[in-house]
Amino acid sequence: DATENCDVMNAMFIENPARARSRQCLAIVGGQYQSYHIQRWMRLNSEEKPDSNKPLQLVGRWRRNDGNDEFLYPKQRAIDMHQELLLTYLNHLKSTKQNLSEILKNIAINNTVIVVTANMGQSELLMNLICSSRRRGLDTKNLLVFPTDVHTKELAESLGLTTFYDDHLMRFIPKEESARYGDRTFALIMIAKVVCVQLVNELGYDLLFTDIDVVFYRYVAEEKLGNLFRHSN
């Protein structure tokens, strides 16, 4: 076994561009105090194009091997919107946690819940997840849905699911599905995923968060799931 003599293992997941002509190297540098970061260095000319005659320089992780930077800086409109969202979240945090806490007390099994979030555009996926789970005989008692709109809330509750909906938190989230990975709608839906996980964790519960474009094969026993999270913190 390759890991037999490893008490601690650091794993690096990086792209190995087999079709690229660039010569990629890996340098492992020790002596760094609690540092596990991967830095990316490239040889670029003044036009930010690869040039093997130039010295190595530190670049962002979104820099591709052809020199193009795929990182898109947010526009002022997006910055203003997210600042308003964060302010709304903080202003209602106390009451939100109080309301959510009452729900979690009633559904948690061994301090553990399963969390999903969905909008109207993903409602068919939510139905598919629940119908598949029940067909396999899986109990959804401790599954909590964070719907981002009233339509999805009513749909989830018609399926017998527990929901937590807060208009202050979710009114920024679009109702339609994203047209493609990474578009504006996709990015806003990601906010809902962050919020629901953060809230449940802050209230002291273990949780399994899952996207709804999957189905469960089986559940890990709740007591084992709780132990798993406690041991992996």
Residue pairs with C-beta under 8 A, 6 or more apart in sequence:
3 9
10 36
12 26
12 38
14 26
14 38
16 24
17 24
17 65
20 65
22 50
22 65
24 65
38 61
39 58
40 58
40 59
40 60
40 61
40 63
41 56
41 57
41 58
41 59
42 50
42 56
42 57
42 59
42 63
42 65
42 67
43 50
43 51
43 52
43 53
43 54
43 55
43 56
43 57
44 50
44 51
44 54
44 57
44 59
44 67
45 51
45 54
48 67
48 69
49 66
49 67
50 65
50 66
50 67
59 69
60 69
60 71
62 69
62 70
62 71
63 69
63 70
64 70
74 82
81 172
85 172
85 191
88 168
88 169
89 168
89 169
89 195
91 168
92 166
92 168
92 169
96 166
96 168
96 169
96 199
97 199
97 202
97 203
99 164
99 166
100 164
100 199
100 200
100 203
101 203
103 144
103 162
103 164
104 113
104 144
104 200
104 203
104 205
106 162
107 113
107 141
107 142
107 143
107 144
107 162
108 142
108 205
109 141
109 142
109 222
110 222
110 223
110 225
110 226
111 204
111 205
111 206
111 226
112 142
112 205
112 206
112 207
112 208
112 222
112 225
112 226
112 229
113 142
113 143
113 144
113 200
113 205
113 206
113 207
113 208
114 140
114 142
114 143
114 144
114 207
114 208
114 209
114 210
114 219
115 143
115 144
115 146
115 196
115 197
115 200
115 207
115 208
115 209
115 210
116 126
116 129
116 143
116 144
116 145
116 146
116 209
116 210
116 211
116 212
117 145
117 146
117 147
117 148
117 189
117 192
117 193
117 196
117 212
118 125
118 126
118 145
118 146
118 147
118 148
118 152
118 156
118 212
119 147
119 148
119 149
119 152
119 173
119 174
119 175
119 176
119 177
119 189
119 192
120 149
120 151
120 152
120 175
120 176
121 174
121 175
121 176
121 177
121 178
122 152
122 177
122 212
122 213
123 151
123 152
123 155
125 212
125 213
126 145
126 152
126 155
126 156
126 159
126 212
127 155
127 159
128 212
128 215
129 212
129 214
129 215
129 216
130 140
130 159
130 161
132 215
132 216
133 140
133 143
133 215
133 216
134 140
136 216
136 217
136 218
138 216
138 218
138 219
139 219
140 160
140 161
142 222
143 161
143 162
144 161
144 162
144 163
144 164
144 200
145 152
145 153
145 156
145 161
145 162
145 163
145 164
146 163
146 164
146 165
146 170
146 192
146 195
146 196
147 153
147 155
147 156
147 163
147 165
147 170
148 170
148 173
148 175
148 189
148 192
149 170
149 173
149 175
150 165
151 175
153 163
153 165
156 163
157 163
164 196
169 192
169 195
170 192
172 188
172 191
173 188
173 189
173 191
173 192
174 185
174 188
174 189
176 185
177 185
178 185
178 186
178 189
179 185
180 186
193 209
196 209
197 207
197 209
200 207
201 207
206 225
206 226
206 229
206 230
207 229
208 220
208 225
210 216
219 225
220 228
